[in-house]
Amino acid sequence: DGSGEARLAAGTSGQVLTTGGSGANPTWGTVSSDFVLLHTTASLATAAEIAIDDVFSATYQNYKIYLENVGFSTDSEVQFRWRTGGASGADYSTSDYKTNGYRFEKASGSTGANNNPVNWGATTGVLVENSEADNANKKTNVEITVFNPYGNHGTWLKSWCVYWDSSGTVLKCNLVGAGNDAAIIATGIKFMTSAGTFDGGSVKIYGMK
């Protein structure tokens, strides 16, 4: 306040020092973020599925999900289902999931090819087609955007993924749009293999206002 030197008391963990403008004392405050980490699964270990409940809410409009360095015990798809019911979540498994997309693929010495992954009227959506079983240098990685899952309407996502096919010789990238066209309030998501189990990898979910 200009009356002399004064010691500012320590803030709490995670706070930052902010200015109040010209002539005002600095204060401690909490940074507001529109992109917030909500959930981490550090290891997918040896499970055939993982359900993440009570992660979608009215607080955030959209969500980013990252599946990083995912391995498999045997060649497998990565499928998903929405979860409803909050903390006591249950699968939404009605046969109204639709998957459409575009797959780019290339092997050594080839000119590459394009294909359309499609899954229509199923009980799951598909993010990754047949991916190679566990290989330390050929893991599967997926980036997902979920659009307003708490809105009580059809719930949709978009994903990009990079992975190797079951032969381990063809590198693939999928652009996928998938979801269901019935009105639900999705509060979580489940990731599943089509065969065998996951063998390592992590999941992170961020909320976006």
N, C-alpha and C positions, 0 to 999 in steps of 0.2 A: 504493500500500500504506500510505499515511498517513505515511510517513517523510519526505516532502518532495516538492517539485515535481520532476517528471520529464517529459522530452519523449518522446511516443509516436512511434515511427518511422512513416514513411509506409506505408500499405497499398499493395497492387497495384491495377492498373486494374480498376474495377468493384466493388471491395469497399466495404463500408459499416461504420461504427463501431457496435459493439454493446456493450451493458452486460452484465456478468456478475452483476448484482444488487447488493444492499447490501454495501458493504465490498470489492467486487471491482474489479479494474482493468478498464477498457474494452479491447476488442480489436477488431481488424479481422476481418470475416467476409464471406462470400459469401451473398447473398440466395438462398434456395431458392424457386423458383417452380413452381407446378403448371400454368402456362400459358406455354409457351416457343416463341419464333419459331424454326422449323427450316429454313425455305426461303423465298427471295424470288426471283421472276423479275421484274425491274424493267420489262421491256417485252416484250410478246408479238410486237411487230414485224410481219413479213409472213410468218408461217409458218401452214400449214394445221393443224398439230398441235404440241403440246408435251408431251414425256414428262418426268415428274419421278420419278426413281428413288431407291431406298434412303432414303426419307423416313419410312416407317412401320416400326416395330420393336416389340419387347417393352417398351421403355422407357415408352411412353405407351399408355394405353388407348384414348382417342378423339382426334379431330383436328378442328380448324377450318380451313377453307380459304376465302379471300376472293379472288374475281375482281373487280377494280375497274376501272371505266371502260373496258370492253372495246369495241373497235370492230371492224368487219368490212369487207372489200373489196366484198362483195356480201351480199345478204340470206341469213342462215344460222342454223341451229341451233347450240347448243353441246352436244356429245356428250362422253361420257367412256368410258374403259376402265380397268380395274385393270391394274397392272403386277406381275409376279412376278419373283423371281430376284435381288433386291437390286440392287447397283450395275450389274450386267450385264443389267438388266431386259428383259423381253419382254412383249408385250401378252397379256392373257387375253382371247381373242376368241371363245370358245365361245358358241353361240346360247342362252344361258340368262339374259340380262339382262332384267329387268322394270322398267318405269317406270309409276308411277301418280301421280296428283296432282289438283290443283284449280287452275284458272286464273281469275283475276279480271281483267276488262278494262273499260275505259271510254274513250269518245271524247267530244269536246266536244259538248254538247247531247244525249247519249244517257243512258239510265238505267243503263247498264252491263250486263254479261252474265257468266255463269259457265260454264266448260267443264271437261272432264276430259282432260288430256293423258295418253295411254296409249301404251306401246310394249312389246310382249310377245314373249318368245322371240327377241330380237334379239342382234346381236353388239356393241351399244353401249347404254349408258344415255343418256337425254336430260335435260338440265338446263334448256335454254332452247329454245323453239320459234322459228319463223321471225322473227328479229330484223332490224331495219332496218340497211341498209348504213351505212357511216360517216357519222355526223352528230355534230359537235362537242358538241352540247347534248343528245343523246339516246343516251347510251352504255348498255351493259348491265352490271349489277352483280349478283353472286351470292354468297350466304353459304351454306356447306356444312358440315354436321357428318358426319364419317365415324365409324362405330361399330366399334371393335375390329377393324380390318382384318387384324391379325396373328394372329388367333385360329384359323386353319385351319377355317373354316366359311363359310357363305354370308356375303357382305360387302355391307353396306347403308349408304346415306347418306340424309340429309334435306337439302333445300335450299330456300332462299327466293331468288327473283330478281325484279328489276324491270327492264323493258325496253320498247322500243317495237316494234310490229309492223312488217312489211315496208312498210306504207304510210306509216309515220311519223306516223299520226294516232290510233292506239289505244295507250294506255298499259296494259301488262299486268303482273301479278304472279303468279308461279307458286309454289305449294307442292308440292314433288315428293318422293316416296320412290322410290328406285331402287337397283338392285344386281343381284347374281346369287345363285342358290340352290344352288350347288355349293361343296364345301369347297375353299377355296384360302387360301394365305397371301399377302395383298396387301402388297407392299413399296413400291408407288408408284402413281401415277395418270397417265393421259394425258388431255388435253383436246383436242378436235378440232372443226373446223368441218364442216358438211355440204356447204358450197360455198365456193369462194374461200378467203381466208385471214383470219387475225386482222389487225387494223390498230391496234395499240396496246392498252394496258391492262397490268395487272400481276397477279401471283399471289403470295399469301402463305399459308404453311402453318404452323399452330401445333400443338404437341403438348399434350395435356391428361392429367394423371395421374389 
